[in-house]
Amino acid sequence: MSAFDIGLVSFGAMVVMVYLGFWVPFALMLSSYFGVWAIKGSPVLAGKLLALAASETISSYFFGVVPLFVLMGYLVSVTGMGRDAFDVANHLFRRMSGGLGIGTVGANAIFAAITGISIASAAVFTRIAVPEMIRHGYSPRFAVGVVAGSSVLGMLIPPSLLLILYGLLTEQSVGDLFIAGVIPGILLALIFGGGIWLTARLRPQWLGDGHTTAAQSTLSRVEVMQKGLPIASLIGLVLGGIYGGFFTPIEAGAVGCAGAILIGLLRRSLGWRDFWQVLTDTGLITASISFLIIAAQMYSRMLALSGVPTGFGEFVATAEIGYWGVIFAYVGLVILMGTILDSSSIMLILVPLMLPVLVTMQVDLIWFGIITIIAVEIGLLTPPFGISVFVIKSALTDLDIPLGEIFRGAAPFALMMLVLLALVLAFPILATALV
């Protein structure tokens, strides 16, 4: 059996293990180890090669950005800035049709700019926004759909953990990827808001039987300043520092953590017990991400040794499906895999496989990264996996809304994401204009 055949068998075995319920990093590591063993003929050499890949990956200076932004996201969540963002956004859009829904989208966009974790957004706003919308006459389906849809902004609007992961996999500048995500992220928020407003104007019954405007209670200017200034300051500190060239992404993460801790202490919303819980959760998430990235690098080394990416590239070149044929096939495969796998796993499996092909075709890897994130994020809302939907279901402690109802509520937002995907495919400048 040739090295190429062994690579294909290892890839197939990995896919089977994933379908059987293996944790994705274990599936990647096992298939990589046995694949290298079969190619090199030595289990000891296979172990040493994969250990080298692991040590090189996790000791990289650029990996430091992961725990720092995870820590900042949890600090922002525990100090109550998520609720403040919702209150401020609801106040700003209170006079518009569907104002409470649009306010939820706006709050998620603000929250995304200081966290970068879609799951955190889904959990926070399920508890904050869903009961408030239902109380003001919105249907449960619409309420959970808005939260599910707008939660994906956390992985597109920088800082974003998926953009960091993509940068590590492709050795692209994380700062450039963050900048590239600004326009598509803002555009997606506008598409979501516009879709809600049009629905409220043309089909108000789809939003619910009650009022489709926000709550009548408003905030005073002082309250808006008190709630909005800490959030704006943290966003300006982190993103302004990156875009202004004052900080690297890693330094910005550290500065953002310090800023979030300072804000929590000044507001007296961060106690020792909360801080310990934040550190524990950050450690757990960072460890999970570390396993994912290590496994991805092992998988990449095995593929490179087998020659599968090179063979795949030659196949694409001789198949004559053209540049756009490759791009569309990739996007379709990502969206299809989104129905059964989480976002990180899809990227870990497909990006190393496609990278040699993309380099040969001279594809702009920054633009391609944004395309990948958008396509991957659609999977957060699609059955049967739809991890954001499951997070919302688990966070609905006081409401009994069926899982199918949440998926149906999220479906229009998945369609709106397809619109954004088409726009970025048709107009790459939307992702590259600021880079």
VENBELMO-V720031 format. One record per residue. RES is the residue in one letter. OMEGA is omega in degrees with one decimal (999 if undefined). D_CENTER is the distance of its C-alpha to the mean C-alpha in whole Angstrom. Layout:
res=RES omega=OMEGA d_center=D_CENTER
res=RES omega=OMEGA d_center=D_CENTER
This chain:
res=M omega=-178.2 d_center=39
res=S omega=178.0 d_center=38
res=A omega=179.0 d_center=35
res=F omega=179.3 d_center=33
res=D omega=178.6 d_center=34
res=I omega=177.7 d_center=33
res=G omega=178.7 d_center=29
res=L omega=178.7 d_center=29
res=V omega=178.8 d_center=30
res=S omega=177.7 d_center=28
res=F omega=178.9 d_center=25
res=G omega=178.7 d_center=26
res=A omega=178.7 d_center=27
res=M omega=179.1 d_center=23
res=V omega=179.2 d_center=22
res=V omega=179.9 d_center=25
res=M omega=178.3 d_center=24
res=V omega=179.2 d_center=21
res=Y omega=179.7 d_center=22
res=L omega=175.4 d_center=25
res=G omega=175.5 d_center=22
res=F omega=172.2 d_center=22
res=W omega=-170.0 d_center=19
res=V omega=177.9 d_center=17
res=P omega=178.3 d_center=18
res=F omega=178.7 d_center=22
res=A omega=179.0 d_center=22
res=L omega=-178.2 d_center=21
res=M omega=-178.5 d_center=23
res=L omega=-179.8 d_center=26
res=S omega=178.7 d_center=26
res=S omega=-177.6 d_center=26
res=Y omega=-177.9 d_center=29
res=F omega=176.1 d_center=31
res=G omega=178.4 d_center=30
res=V omega=177.3 d_center=31
res=W omega=-178.8 d_center=34
res=A omega=-178.8 d_center=35
res=I omega=-175.9 d_center=35
res=K omega=177.9 d_center=37
res=G omega=-178.4 d_center=39
res=S omega=177.9 d_center=39
res=P omega=179.8 d_center=36
res=V omega=179.2 d_center=37
res=L omega=177.8 d_center=36
res=A omega=178.8 d_center=33
res=G omega=-179.2 d_center=32
res=K omega=179.4 d_center=33
res=L omega=-179.0 d_center=31
res=L omega=175.4 d_center=28
res=A omega=177.2 d_center=28
res=L omega=178.1 d_center=29
res=A omega=-179.5 d_center=25
res=A omega=-176.8 d_center=24
res=S omega=179.1 d_center=26
res=E omega=-178.2 d_center=25
res=T omega=-170.0 d_center=21
res=I omega=179.4 d_center=21
res=S omega=179.4 d_center=24
res=S omega=178.7 d_center=22
res=Y omega=-175.4 d_center=22
res=F omega=178.3 d_center=19
res=F omega=-179.8 d_center=17
res=G omega=-179.1 d_center=18
res=V omega=-175.4 d_center=15
res=V omega=-177.9 d_center=13
res=P omega=-177.8 d_center=15
res=L omega=-179.9 d_center=16
res=F omega=173.4 d_center=13
res=V omega=178.8 d_center=12
res=L omega=179.9 d_center=16
res=M omega=178.6 d_center=16
res=G omega=179.1 d_center=13
res=Y omega=177.7 d_center=15
res=L omega=178.4 d_center=18
res=V omega=-178.6 d_center=17
res=S omega=-173.6 d_center=17
res=V omega=-179.3 d_center=20
res=T omega=174.3 d_center=22
res=G omega=-179.4 d_center=21
res=M omega=176.6 d_center=20
res=G omega=177.7 d_center=17
res=R omega=178.3 d_center=21
res=D omega=178.4 d_center=22
res=A omega=178.3 d_center=19
res=F omega=-179.6 d_center=20
res=D omega=-178.6 d_center=24
res=V omega=-179.6 d_center=24
res=A omega=177.7 d_center=22
res=N omega=178.1 d_center=24
res=H omega=-176.7 d_center=27
res=L omega=-175.3 d_center=26
res=F omega=-171.0 d_center=26
res=R omega=-176.6 d_center=28
res=R omega=-177.1 d_center=31
res=M omega=173.7 d_center=29
res=S omega=-175.7 d_center=29
res=G omega=-172.2 d_center=26
res=G omega=-178.3 d_center=25
res=L omega=175.8 d_center=24
res=G omega=178.0 d_center=21
res=I omega=177.4 d_center=21
res=G omega=177.2 d_center=21
res=T omega=176.2 d_center=18
res=V omega=179.1 d_center=16
res=G omega=179.0 d_center=17
res=A omega=177.6 d_center=16
res=N omega=177.4 d_center=13
res=A omega=177.8 d_center=13
res=I omega=-179.0 d_center=15
res=F omega=-179.9 d_center=13
res=A omega=-177.1 d_center=10
res=A omega=178.9 d_center=12
res=I omega=178.3 d_center=13
res=T omega=-179.3 d_center=10
res=G omega=-178.2 d_center=7
res=I omega=-178.4 d_center=6
res=S omega=-177.5 d_center=5
res=I omega=177.6 d_center=8
res=A omega=178.2 d_center=10
res=S omega=-179.4 d_center=10
res=A omega=-178.0 d_center=11
res=A omega=-177.0 d_center=14
res=V omega=-173.7 d_center=15
res=F omega=170.7 d_center=16
res=T omega=-178.9 d_center=17
res=R omega=-175.7 d_center=20
res=I omega=-167.8 d_center=21
res=A omega=-174.7 d_center=20
res=V omega=178.0 d_center=21
res=P omega=-179.5 d_center=25
res=E omega=179.9 d_center=25
res=M omega=179.3 d_center=25
res=I omega=179.6 d_center=27
res=R omega=-179.1 d_center=29
res=H omega=169.6 d_center=30
res=G omega=176.7 d_center=30
res=Y omega=179.8 d_center=27
res=S omega=177.1 d_center=27
res=P omega=-179.9 d_center=25
res=R omega=-179.8 d_center=23
res=F omega=-176.8 d_center=22
res=A omega=-179.4 d_center=21
res=V omega=177.8 d_center=18
res=G omega=178.6 d_center=17
res=V omega=-179.0 d_center=17
res=V omega=180.0 d_center=15
res=A omega=-178.2 d_center=13
res=G omega=-175.4 d_center=12
res=S omega=179.2 d_center=11
res=S omega=-178.2 d_center=9
res=V omega=176.9 d_center=6
res=L omega=-178.4 d_center=7
res=G omega=-179.9 d_center=6
res=M omega=-180.0 d_center=3
res=L omega=176.7 d_center=6
res=I omega=-178.2 d_center=9
res=P omega=-1.7 d_center=10
res=P omega=-175.9 d_center=10
res=S omega=179.2 d_center=6
res=L omega=178.8 d_center=6
res=L omega=175.5 d_center=5
res=L omega=175.9 d_center=8
res=I omega=180.0 d_center=10
res=L omega=178.6 d_center=10
res=Y omega=178.6 d_center=11
res=G omega=178.6 d_center=13
res=L omega=-178.7 d_center=15
res=L omega=-174.1 d_center=15
res=T omega=-178.2 d_center=17
res=E omega=174.4 d_center=18
res=Q omega=-179.4 d_center=17
res=S omega=177.9 d_center=17
res=V omega=178.3 d_center=14
res=G omega=178.2 d_center=16
res=D omega=178.4 d_center=17
res=L omega=176.7 d_center=13
res=F omega=-179.2 d_center=12
res=I omega=-179.4 d_center=15
res=A omega=-178.7 d_center=14
res=G omega=-173.8 d_center=11
res=V omega=-176.0 d_center=14
res=I omega=176.9 d_center=16
res=P omega=179.5 d_center=13
res=G omega=178.4 d_center=11
res=I omega=-179.9 d_center=15
res=L omega=178.2 d_center=16
res=L omega=177.2 d_center=14
res=A omega=178.2 d_center=14
res=L omega=177.8 d_center=18
res=I omega=177.2 d_center=18
res=F omega=-179.5 d_center=17
res=G omega=178.5 d_center=19
res=G omega=178.2 d_center=22
res=G omega=177.9 d_center=21
res=I omega=-178.6 d_center=22
res=W omega=179.6 d_center=25
res=L omega=178.2 d_center=27
res=T omega=179.4 d_center=26
res=A omega=-179.3 d_center=28
res=R omega=-172.6 d_center=31
res=L omega=-179.0 d_center=31
res=R omega=-175.8 d_center=31
res=P omega=180.0 d_center=31
res=Q omega=177.9 d_center=31
res=W omega=-179.9 d_center=28
res=L omega=-179.8 d_center=27
res=G omega=-176.8 d_center=29
res=D omega=-177.1 d_center=33
res=G omega=179.2 d_center=33
res=H omega=178.9 d_center=32
res=T omega=171.4 d_center=29
res=T omega=-177.5 d_center=30
res=A omega=179.2 d_center=28
res=A omega=-177.8 d_center=30
res=Q omega=179.7 d_center=33
res=S omega=-177.6 d_center=33
res=T omega=178.0 d_center=32
res=L omega=172.9 d_center=32
res=S omega=179.4 d_center=34
res=R omega=179.3 d_center=33
res=V omega=179.8 d_center=34
res=E omega=177.1 d_center=31
res=V omega=178.9 d_center=29
res=M omega=-178.0 d_center=29
res=Q omega=-178.6 d_center=29
res=K omega=-173.7 d_center=26
res=G omega=-175.5 d_center=24
res=L omega=178.2 d_center=26
res=P omega=-179.8 d_center=24
res=I omega=-179.4 d_center=20
res=A omega=-179.9 d_center=22
res=S omega=-178.9 d_center=23
res=L omega=177.5 d_center=20
res=I omega=179.9 d_center=18
res=G omega=-179.2 d_center=21
res=L omega=-175.1 d_center=22
res=V omega=-175.7 d_center=18
res=L omega=177.3 d_center=17
res=G omega=178.2 d_center=21
res=G omega=179.2 d_center=22
res=I omega=-175.6 d_center=19
res=Y omega=178.6 d_center=20
res=G omega=178.6 d_center=24
res=G omega=-179.7 d_center=24
res=F omega=-178.5 d_center=25
res=F omega=162.9 d_center=23
res=T omega=177.6 d_center=21
res=P omega=179.9 d_center=17
res=I omega=178.2 d_center=18
res=E omega=178.9 d_center=21
res=A omega=176.9 d_center=19
res=G omega=179.0 d_center=17
res=A omega=178.8 d_center=20
res=V omega=178.6 d_center=22
res=G omega=176.6 d_center=19
res=C omega=179.0 d_center=20
res=A omega=178.3 d_center=23
res=G omega=179.7 d_center=23
res=A omega=177.1 d_center=21
res=I omega=179.7 d_center=24
res=L omega=178.8 d_center=27
res=I omega=178.9 d_center=25
res=G omega=178.9 d_center=25
res=L omega=179.9 d_center=29
res=L omega=179.0 d_center=30
res=R omega=-177.6 d_center=29
res=R omega=179.9 d_center=30
res=S omega=179.8 d_center=27
res=L omega=178.0 d_center=26
res=G omega=-178.5 d_center=29
res=W omega=-179.5 d_center=29
res=R omega=177.5 d_center=28
res=D omega=-177.7 d_center=25
res=F omega=177.6 d_center=24
res=W omega=178.6 d_center=25
res=Q omega=178.1 d_center=23
res=V omega=179.5 d_center=20
res=L omega=179.1 d_center=21
res=T omega=179.9 d_center=21
res=D omega=178.5 d_center=18
res=T omega=178.2 d_center=17
res=G omega=-179.9 d_center=19
res=L omega=-179.9 d_center=18
res=I omega=-179.6 d_center=14
res=T omega=178.0 d_center=15
res=A omega=178.8 d_center=17
res=S omega=179.8 d_center=15
res=I omega=178.7 d_center=13
res=S omega=177.6 d_center=16
res=F omega=179.9 d_center=18
res=L omega=-176.2 d_center=15
res=I omega=176.5 d_center=15
res=I omega=-179.6 d_center=19
res=A omega=179.6 d_center=19
res=A omega=179.3 d_center=17
res=Q omega=175.1 d_center=20
res=M omega=-179.7 d_center=23
res=Y omega=179.1 d_center=22
res=S omega=179.6 d_center=22
res=R omega=179.4 d_center=25
res=M omega=178.6 d_center=27
res=L omega=-179.8 d_center=26
res=A omega=178.8 d_center=27
res=L omega=-177.5 d_center=30
res=S omega=-177.7 d_center=31
res=G omega=-179.7 d_center=30
res=V omega=179.0 d_center=28
res=P omega=178.6 d_center=26
res=T omega=178.3 d_center=29
res=G omega=177.6 d_center=31
res=F omega=178.7 d_center=28
res=G omega=178.3 d_center=28
res=E omega=178.1 d_center=32
res=F omega=179.5 d_center=31
res=V omega=-178.1 d_center=29
res=A omega=-178.3 d_center=31
res=T omega=-179.0 d_center=34
res=A omega=177.3 d_center=33
res=E omega=174.4 d_center=33
res=I omega=173.7 d_center=30
res=G omega=-178.4 d_center=29
res=Y omega=-176.7 d_center=26
res=W omega=175.6 d_center=25
res=G omega=178.2 d_center=26
res=V omega=-178.3 d_center=23
res=I omega=-178.0 d_center=21
res=F omega=178.1 d_center=21
res=A omega=179.1 d_center=22
res=Y omega=-179.0 d_center=18
res=V omega=178.9 d_center=16
res=G omega=179.4 d_center=18
res=L omega=178.5 d_center=18
res=V omega=-179.7 d_center=14
res=I omega=178.8 d_center=14
res=L omega=179.9 d_center=17
res=M omega=178.3 d_center=15
res=G omega=178.8 d_center=12
res=T omega=-176.0 d_center=15
res=I omega=-176.0 d_center=16
res=L omega=176.0 d_center=13
res=D omega=-172.6 d_center=10
res=S omega=-177.6 d_center=7
res=S omega=-177.8 d_center=8
res=S omega=179.2 d_center=12
res=I omega=-179.8 d_center=12
res=M omega=-178.6 d_center=11
res=L omega=-178.7 d_center=14
res=I omega=-169.6 d_center=16
res=L omega=-174.7 d_center=16
res=V omega=177.4 d_center=15
res=P omega=179.3 d_center=18
res=L omega=-175.7 d_center=20
res=M omega=-170.4 d_center=20
res=L omega=179.3 d_center=20
res=P omega=178.4 d_center=24
res=V omega=-178.5 d_center=24
res=L omega=179.2 d_center=22
res=V omega=178.7 d_center=24
res=T omega=-178.8 d_center=27
res=M omega=178.9 d_center=26
res=Q omega=176.3 d_center=26
res=V omega=175.5 d_center=22
res=D omega=-174.0 d_center=20
res=L omega=175.2 d_center=18
res=I omega=176.9 d_center=16
res=W omega=-179.1 d_center=16
res=F omega=177.2 d_center=15
res=G omega=178.6 d_center=12
res=I omega=176.4 d_center=11
res=I omega=-179.4 d_center=12
res=T omega=-178.3 d_center=11
res=I omega=-179.4 d_center=7
res=I omega=-179.2 d_center=9
res=A omega=179.1 d_center=11
res=V omega=-176.8 d_center=8
res=E omega=174.8 d_center=6
res=I omega=179.3 d_center=10
res=G omega=177.6 d_center=10
res=L omega=-174.8 d_center=9
res=L omega=-173.3 d_center=12
res=T omega=176.7 d_center=14
res=P omega=2.6 d_center=17
res=P omega=-174.1 d_center=18
res=F omega=175.1 d_center=15
res=G omega=-169.7 d_center=13
res=I omega=178.4 d_center=11
res=S omega=179.2 d_center=10
res=V omega=179.4 d_center=14
res=F omega=176.4 d_center=15
res=V omega=179.1 d_center=14
res=I omega=179.4 d_center=15
res=K omega=-179.1 d_center=19
res=S omega=-179.0 d_center=19
res=A omega=-179.8 d_center=19
res=L omega=-174.6 d_center=21
res=T omega=-174.9 d_center=24
res=D omega=-176.6 d_center=27
res=L omega=179.0 d_center=26
res=D omega=179.0 d_center=27
res=I omega=-176.9 d_center=24
res=P omega=-179.5 d_center=24
res=L omega=179.4 d_center=21
res=G omega=179.0 d_center=22
res=E omega=178.1 d_center=23
res=I omega=177.9 d_center=19
res=F omega=179.0 d_center=18
res=R omega=177.7 d_center=21
res=G omega=-178.7 d_center=20
res=A omega=-174.4 d_center=16
res=A omega=178.8 d_center=18
res=P omega=-179.8 d_center=19
res=F omega=173.7 d_center=15
res=A omega=177.5 d_center=14
res=L omega=177.8 d_center=17
res=M omega=175.6 d_center=16
res=M omega=175.1 d_center=13
res=L omega=175.8 d_center=16
res=V omega=178.0 d_center=18
res=L omega=179.6 d_center=15
res=L omega=178.5 d_center=15
res=A omega=-179.6 d_center=19
res=L omega=-179.0 d_center=19
res=V omega=174.5 d_center=17
res=L omega=-177.8 d_center=19
res=A omega=-176.4 d_center=22
res=F omega=-178.5 d_center=22
res=P omega=-179.1 d_center=20
res=I omega=176.6 d_center=21
res=L omega=179.7 d_center=19
res=A omega=-171.8 d_center=16
res=T omega=-173.1 d_center=19
res=A omega=-175.2 d_center=21
res=L omega=-175.3 d_center=20
res=V omega=999 d_center=20
